[in-house]
Amino acid sequence: MSLLAVMVAVVTAALAAIHLYWGFGGIWPGTDQKSCARAVAGFKGVDRMPPLAASFAVALALFAVALLPLALAGLIVLPLPAWLTRIAGVAAALVFVGRGVAGFTPAWRRLTPEMPFARNDRLYYSPLCLAIGAGLLLLALQGSAA
């Protein structure tokens, strides 16, 4: 379980760092604001990245979630009761699983049709969300959360 916890934590922290990068004006994987927004946001007609505050809020949430698998595996201690850490782990898992499943629905595709986001979402983003969610759920249900 420790290896799974570290893997989920590292991936989630990396996602948080990427959101910080975008918040500070980074344009990868695009070449400008519009191409980056079309690659990572994908909403119909998008021509710029989300505002600084939105990127930072997502980054903060992802950094917080990155601590959960480590706590659930007993590798770190959070200033929360074990039961609350487990509930937070299950809640975060459900958010990731929900986002992962949404990426394969027609409604989500209508909302986010821009390329290359639509293709990347089916191939990478949604499966990654499902994997993170599954890892968090497994850790929350079996971890020590001591």
LUMMARLUM-296713 format. One line per 10 residues: number of its first residue (from 1); their letters; for each residue x, y, z of N, C-alpha, C, O, CB. Coordinates in steps of 0.1 Angstrom, whole numbers. Each point is the difference from the previous one (the first is absolute). Glycine has a CB too. Example, Ala and Ser with C-alpha at 12.3 -4.5 7.8 and 13.67 -1.06 7.14 Angstrom:
<atoms>
1> AS> 132 -57 78 -9 12 0 9 12 0 10 0 7 -29 -12 5 | 15 23 -19 9 11 0 -8 11 8 5 11 1 7 -17 -23
</atoms>
This chain:
<atoms>
1> MSLLAVMVAV> 8 -12 0 -8 12 0 9 13 0 -5 10 -5 -13 -23 17 | 30 12 -6 8 11 0 4 5 -14 0 12 -3 9 -20 25 | -6 -1 -31 4 3 -13 -12 7 -7 2 10 -7 15 -29 6 | -29 14 2 -12 5 -6 -2 15 5 -3 9 -7 -7 -32 5 | 12 24 15 -2 13 7 10 11 -6 -4 11 -3 -5 -23 24 | 21 8 -22 10 9 -5 -3 3 -15 2 12 -4 15 -21 20 | -20 -1 -24 -3 3 -14 -12 9 -1 1 10 -8 7 -33 2 | -19 21 13 -11 9 -1 3 14 5 -4 10 -6 -11 -29 10 | 23 20 7 4 13 5 9 7 -10 -2 12 -2 1 -21 25 | 11 3 -29 9 6 -9 -8 5 -13 2 11 -4 17 -26 12
11> VTAALAAIHL> -28 7 -13 -7 4 -12 -9 12 3 -1 9 -8 1 -33 -1 | -7 23 20 -9 11 4 8 13 3 -5 11 -4 -11 -28 14 | 27 16 -3 8 12 2 6 5 -13 1 13 -2 5 -22 24 | -3 1 -32 5 4 -13 -12 8 -7 3 10 -6 13 -29 5 | -28 14 2 -11 7 -6 -2 13 7 -3 10 -7 -8 -32 1 | 13 23 19 -1 13 7 10 10 -5 -3 11 -2 -6 -23 22 | 22 7 -22 10 8 -5 -3 6 -14 3 11 -3 14 -24 18 | -22 4 -23 -4 5 -14 -10 11 1 0 9 -8 5 -32 -1 | -15 21 18 -10 10 1 6 14 5 -4 10 -4 -13 -28 9 | 27 17 4 7 12 5 7 6 -12 -1 13 -2 4 -22 25
21> YWGFGGIWPG> 4 1 -31 7 5 -12 -10 8 -9 3 11 -5 13 -31 6 | -28 14 -4 -10 6 -8 -5 13 7 -2 10 -7 -5 -32 -3 | 6 22 23 -5 12 7 10 11 -2 -4 12 0 -7 -26 17 | 24 11 -17 10 10 -2 2 4 -15 9 7 -4 2 -15 24 | -20 3 -29 1 4 -14 6 -10 -9 2 3 -12 -1 20 20 | 3 -35 -3 6 -10 -9 -10 -4 -11 -12 0 2 26 -8 17 | -8 5 -30 -8 -4 -12 2 -14 -5 -6 -4 -10 6 28 4 | 8 -32 12 2 -14 -4 -12 -7 3 -6 2 11 31 -1 -7 | -31 -10 -12 6 -6 -12 -3 8 -13 1 -6 -11 -3 -16 23 | -2 34 -11 -3 8 -12 11 9 -3 12 -2 5 -36 2 1
31> TDQKSCARAV> 22 9 -15 10 10 -4 -4 14 3 8 9 -1 -2 -24 -18 | -19 17 23 -5 12 5 -12 -3 9 -4 -11 2 12 24 -23 | -15 -2 26 -11 -2 9 -11 -8 -6 -6 -9 6 12 30 5 | -9 -18 -24 -12 -7 -6 3 -15 -3 -8 -8 4 2 30 -15 | 18 -25 6 3 -14 -3 1 -8 13 -3 -12 1 15 19 -22 | -7 -1 32 1 -6 13 -14 -3 5 -3 -11 5 26 22 0 | -31 -1 -5 -14 -2 5 -8 -10 -8 -7 -8 6 7 32 1 | 3 -25 -20 -7 -10 -8 5 -14 3 -7 -10 -2 4 27 -16 | 16 -18 23 6 -13 3 -4 -5 14 -1 -12 3 20 18 -18 | -21 4 25 -1 -4 14 -14 3 6 -4 -5 10 28 8 -8
41> AGFKGVDRMP> -31 6 -8 -14 4 5 -10 -6 -9 -10 -7 4 19 28 6 | -8 -18 -23 -9 -7 -10 -14 5 -2 -7 -5 -8 21 -13 12 | -18 28 4 -14 5 -1 -2 6 -13 9 6 -6 -10 -3 31 | -11 -4 -30 -4 5 -13 3 15 -1 -4 8 8 -14 -25 -10 | 26 21 -8 4 13 -3 10 6 10 3 12 0 -25 -9 -9 | 29 -11 17 10 5 9 11 7 -7 5 -6 -10 -11 -12 27 | 11 29 -12 11 7 -7 10 5 10 10 6 -4 -25 1 -14 | 13 -10 31 11 4 10 -2 -10 12 -10 -6 2 10 30 -9 | 11 -25 14 1 -8 12 -9 6 11 -3 12 0 26 -20 -6 | -27 -1 15 -8 5 12 8 11 8 12 0 -1 -24 -22 2
51> PLAASFAVAL> 5 30 6 7 10 8 9 -5 10 -1 -12 4 -19 27 -8 | 29 -7 9 10 -3 10 -6 -6 12 5 -11 5 9 29 -13 | -25 -12 13 -6 -6 12 -5 -14 -1 1 -8 9 -7 32 -3 | 0 -27 -18 -5 -13 -3 11 -10 0 -1 -11 6 -18 21 -19 | 30 -7 6 11 -9 -1 6 -3 14 4 -11 3 1 20 -26 | -4 2 31 6 -2 13 -9 -8 9 4 -8 8 8 30 -10 | -25 -20 1 -10 -8 8 1 -15 -3 0 -8 9 -15 28 -8 | 16 -23 -14 1 -14 -4 14 -5 5 0 -12 5 -15 16 -25 | 25 3 19 14 -4 4 -1 -3 15 6 -10 5 5 23 -23 | -17 -4 26 0 -2 15 -8 -12 3 4 -8 9 -3 33 -6
61> ALFAVALLPL> -12 -27 -10 -8 -12 3 7 -13 -4 0 -10 8 -21 23 -12 | 29 -13 -7 8 -11 -4 11 -3 10 3 -11 3 -9 16 -27 | 13 6 29 10 -2 10 -5 -6 12 6 -9 6 6 28 -15 | -24 -15 14 -7 -6 11 -3 -14 -2 3 -9 9 -12 31 -3 | 4 -25 -18 -3 -14 -3 12 -9 0 0 -12 3 -20 20 -16 | 31 -2 8 13 -7 0 5 -5 13 7 -10 1 -1 23 -21 | -11 -7 31 4 -4 13 -8 -12 5 4 -8 8 2 31 -3 | -18 -24 -10 -9 -11 4 5 -14 -1 -1 -8 9 -17 23 -15 | 23 -19 -6 5 -14 -1 11 -3 9 1 -11 5 -8 12 -28 | 16 9 26 11 -2 9 -6 -2 14 5 -9 8 10 22 -22
71> ALAGLIVLPL> -25 -6 18 -6 -1 13 -8 -13 1 1 -7 11 -2 32 -8 | -6 -29 -13 -8 -12 0 9 -12 1 -4 -11 6 -13 22 -20 | 29 -11 9 10 -11 1 8 1 12 9 -9 2 -8 8 -27 | -3 11 34 7 1 12 15 5 -2 8 -1 9 -22 -17 0 | 16 25 -20 14 5 -3 2 14 6 11 4 3 -10 -18 -23 | -12 21 22 1 13 7 -12 1 9 -10 -8 -1 22 19 -19 | -12 -2 29 -11 2 9 -6 14 -2 7 10 1 3 -26 16 | -23 16 -20 -7 13 -2 -6 4 13 -3 -9 8 -1 4 -33 | 1 18 27 -6 4 12 -15 -2 0 -8 9 3 26 8 0 | -22 -29 -7 -14 -3 -1 -2 -14 6 9 -8 0 -12 22 -21
81> PAWLTRIAGV> -9 -16 26 -3 -14 5 0 -10 -12 -2 4 -11 -12 5 30 | 18 -21 -16 1 -10 -11 -13 -2 -7 0 -1 -13 17 -11 26 | -28 13 -6 -13 -2 -7 -3 11 -10 -5 -2 -11 -4 -9 31 | 14 24 -17 -2 11 -9 9 -1 -12 -3 4 -11 -4 10 31 | 19 -19 -17 10 -2 -11 -6 -10 -10 1 2 -12 19 3 27 | -26 -16 -10 -6 -10 -9 -12 6 -8 -1 -2 -12 8 -16 29 | -15 26 -10 -11 6 -7 5 10 -11 -6 0 -11 -8 -2 32 | 24 9 -18 6 9 -10 6 -8 -11 -2 4 -12 7 13 30 | 1 -28 -15 5 -9 -11 -11 -5 -9 2 0 -12 17 -6 27 | -30 1 -9 -11 -5 -8 -6 12 -8 -3 -2 -12 -2 -16 29
91> AAALVFVGRG> 3 29 -11 -6 12 -7 9 4 -12 -5 2 -11 -6 6 32 | 24 -7 -19 9 3 -11 0 -10 -11 0 3 -11 15 9 28 | -16 -25 -12 -1 -11 -10 -12 1 -9 0 -1 -12 12 -14 28 | -23 18 -9 -13 2 -8 1 12 -10 -6 -1 -11 -6 -9 31 | 18 20 -16 2 12 -9 8 -5 -12 -4 3 -12 3 14 31 | 12 -23 -17 8 -5 -11 -7 -10 -9 1 1 -12 20 4 26 | -27 -14 -8 -8 -10 -8 -11 6 -7 -2 -3 -12 8 -14 29 | -13 27 -11 -10 7 -7 5 8 -12 -6 -1 -11 -6 2 32 | 23 5 -19 6 8 -12 5 -10 -10 -2 3 -12 9 15 27 | -2 -29 -11 5 -10 -10 -12 -6 -8 1 -1 -12 18 -5 27
101> VAGFTPAWRR> -30 3 -9 -11 -6 -7 -6 11 -9 -4 -3 -11 -1 -13 31 | 4 28 -15 -6 11 -7 7 2 -14 -7 3 -10 1 8 31 | 19 -13 -21 7 2 -13 -4 -9 -11 4 2 -11 15 5 25 | -26 -18 -11 -5 -9 -10 -14 1 -3 -6 -8 -8 23 -8 16 | -24 27 -3 -14 2 -3 -2 9 -11 8 9 -3 -13 -13 27 | -6 2 -32 -4 10 -11 -2 14 6 4 10 -7 -14 -29 -6 | 5 21 24 -3 13 6 14 8 2 1 11 -4 -22 -20 15 | 31 2 -6 13 6 2 6 3 -13 7 11 -1 -4 -24 23 | -4 4 -32 6 3 -13 -7 12 -6 7 7 -7 -2 -32 4 | -18 27 4 -6 12 -5 5 12 7 1 11 -6 -22 -24 0
111> LTPEMPFARN> 24 12 19 5 12 7 14 3 -3 5 12 0 -21 -18 18 | 24 -4 -21 15 1 -2 4 -6 -14 7 -10 0 -3 10 25 | -9 6 -36 3 -6 -13 14 4 -6 4 -6 -10 -29 5 7 | 31 11 9 12 5 -7 11 -10 -1 2 -8 9 -8 30 0 | 13 -22 -20 12 -9 -2 12 8 3 1 12 -4 -13 -26 -13 | 22 8 23 2 -14 3 -5 -5 13 1 -11 4 18 13 -18 | -26 7 22 -5 -4 13 -9 -13 -1 2 -9 7 -1 33 0 | -11 -24 -16 -9 -11 -1 7 -13 -2 -4 -10 7 -13 26 -17 | 27 -16 1 8 -13 -2 8 -3 13 0 -11 4 1 16 -29 | 6 5 30 8 -2 12 -8 -4 12 5 -8 8 12 24 -17
121> DRLYYSPLCL> -29 -11 10 -8 -4 11 -4 -14 0 1 -7 10 -10 30 -10 | 5 -28 -12 -3 -15 -1 12 -9 2 -1 -10 6 -18 17 -22 | 30 -2 11 12 -9 0 8 1 14 6 -10 4 -4 13 -29 | -1 9 31 8 3 11 -7 5 12 1 -6 11 17 10 -27 | -24 8 15 -5 7 12 -11 -9 8 2 -2 12 2 24 -24 | -14 -27 5 -10 -7 7 5 -13 5 -3 -4 12 -14 14 -27 | 25 -18 8 6 -12 6 9 3 12 0 -8 9 -1 -3 -32 | 8 22 22 8 3 11 -8 4 13 3 -4 11 15 12 -27 | -29 -1 14 -9 3 11 -6 -13 6 -1 -1 12 -5 23 -23 | 2 -32 2 -5 -12 5 11 -8 8 -3 -6 10 -13 5 -30
131> AIGAGLLLLA> 28 1 15 11 -6 7 3 6 14 1 -7 10 9 0 -32 | -10 20 22 2 7 13 -11 -3 10 2 -3 11 10 22 -23 | -25 -18 7 -11 -3 8 0 -14 5 -3 -2 12 -10 18 -25 | 16 -26 5 1 -14 4 11 -1 11 -2 -7 10 -6 -1 -33 | 20 14 21 10 -1 10 -4 6 13 3 -6 10 14 7 -29 | -23 11 19 -5 6 12 -10 -9 7 0 -1 12 5 24 -22 | -14 -28 2 -11 -8 6 6 -13 7 -4 -4 11 -12 13 -28 | 25 -15 10 7 -12 6 7 3 12 -1 -7 10 3 -2 -33 | 5 20 23 8 4 12 -10 4 12 3 -3 11 16 11 -26 | -30 -1 11 -9 4 11 -7 -12 6 -3 0 12 -1 22 -24
141> LQGSAA> 1 -32 4 -7 -12 5 10 -10 7 -5 -8 9 -12 11 -27 | 30 -3 15 9 -9 6 12 6 7 6 -7 8 -12 -8 -26 | 8 28 17 11 7 6 -1 0 15 -11 -3 6 14 17 -26 | 8 -11 26 0 1 15 -5 13 6 -7 -1 10 26 -14 -11 | -17 26 -6 -4 13 4 2 2 15 -9 5 7 -8 -5 -25 | 28 -5 23 3 1 14 3 13 6 2 2 12 7 -24 -15
</atoms>
